Structures are given as structure tokens and as C-alpha cells.
Amino acid sequence: MTIEIWLGIVLVCSASLNLFFLWLLIEQSRRLTFISANMNDLIDMISSYSEHLNKVYGMEMFYGDETLGVLMEHTGTLINILEEEYDDVLFLTEPEYGEIENYEEIKETEEDPNEEDVLYPGT
């Protein structure tokens, strides 16, 4: 009788832990998807800022200003870091074009046009 009670307790604990980890997995996936969707917007905003900074640096009034030159380099470095380091997160929600092309190549190689149809010979 006591082993049945212990097995019941272990079953309830195991089910509770599994439900908790399932909930945690869903929450983390939602957060990561949110970050991925907004990372592209962040890079676009910083790129727009960089273009604006280049226009200001090109004005006669500010041309050759060392502070703006350093700020432009810093902005370029920031964009490169975001694109290189967080590239996995950036395209998490969007399929990569390479994967789609590879899928089409695999699909084409699987279908052999010279293969005869067993049910309908001659077609």
C-alpha cells in the first residue's frame, strides 16, 4: 500500500514539473520571437541614424569635425556588431532564402523524370 502512495506522489510531482517546464518553454519562445521581430527594426533605426549623421558630417559647417567622424565610426561598428553577433536572432522568425533554395533542389533530385509509373505505364 505504501509503494502505491509513493508512486502516486512521484507521478504528481513529475506531471507538475513537466507542466512547469512546458509553460517555461512557451514563455521563452514568445520572448525570443518578440526580440527577433524587433531586432530588425532596431537595426533599421540605427542605419537611419547613421545616414542622418553622414549627411550632417557632409555639411560645410561640420565637414572635418573629429567628433562627428568618431561618432560615425562608432555607429558603423555598432551596426556591424548587431548584424554579425545577433544574426541568428535577427532572422529567427523569417525563413532563410538558402533554406528555401536547398529545399527546391532536394525536391527536384528526389523526383526522377525518367522513372516509369507502375500504375499507368507509358505516361
N, C-alpha and C positions, 0 to 999 in steps of 0.2 A: 504494500500500500504506500509506503514512503517513497519508493522509487517512482511511482506514478505521479506523486505530488512534485518531486524534484524535476522530473521530465516536463511536467506542465509549466513549472516556473521557468525552466530553461527555454521552453518554446515561446512563452510570452515575452521573455527578455530578448530572445533572438528576433522575434517578429517586430518588437518595438525598435530595436536597433536598425533593422532593415528599413523600416518606415522612416526613421530619422535620417538615415543616410540617403534614401531616395529623395526626401524633401530637400536635404542639403545639396544634392546633385542638381536638382531642378533649379534651386535658387542661384547656385553658382553659374549654371548655364545661362540663366536670364541676365545676370550681371555681366558676364563675358560678352554676350550678344549685344547688350546695350553699349558697352565700351567699344566694341568693334564697329558698331554703326556710327558712333560719334567720333571715332578717331579720324575718319576720312574728313569730316567737317573741320576738325582741328587743324589738320594739315592744309586744307584749303584756306582757312583763315590766316595761318602763318605765311602761306605763299602770297596771299593778297597783301599782307603787311610788308613782306619783302619787296614786292613790286612797288608799293607806295614809297617805301624807303629808297629804292633805286631812283624813282622819279624825283624825290626831294634832293637826293645826293647829286643828281644831274643838273639841278638848277644852278644858275650862275652865282647866286647868293651863297650857296653851300658847297659849291664844287671844290673838291680837295680837302674838305674838312676831315680831320683824322678821326674824330669821334664818330661821325656817321660811317666812315669806312670800316671802323672796328665793329660798329653795330651791324653793318651789312654782313660782315664775315660771321659774326655770332649768329645772326638769323639763318644764314646758309648752313652753318654747322648744325643748328637745331633742326632744320628741315631734314637734313641728311640722317641725323640720328633717329628721328621719328620714322622715316621711311625704311631705314635699314634694320633697326633694332625691333621695331614693333610691326614689321611687315606681316608676321603670322597672324597677329590680332587684327590688323587692318582689313585683311581680306578673308576673315573668318566666315562672314555671312554671305559672301559672294563667291560663286564658283570661279576657279581659275580657268583662263582660256586654254592653257596647256592640257588640263584635265579633260576638257570637252573635246579637244582635237585628238587626244590619245584614245578617248572612248570611240570616236568615229573610226579611227584606224583599226582598233581592235575589232569593232563590229564588221568592218569591211573584210578583214582577214578571216573571220570566222565563217562568213558566207562565201562559199566557193561556187562561182557561176557554172563551172564545168560539171558539177555534181548532178547526177540524174535523180529525178524524183521517183521514188519507189511506187507511190500510189498512182501517179499519172505518167507513164513512160512516154518519152518523146516530147515533153513540154519543157 
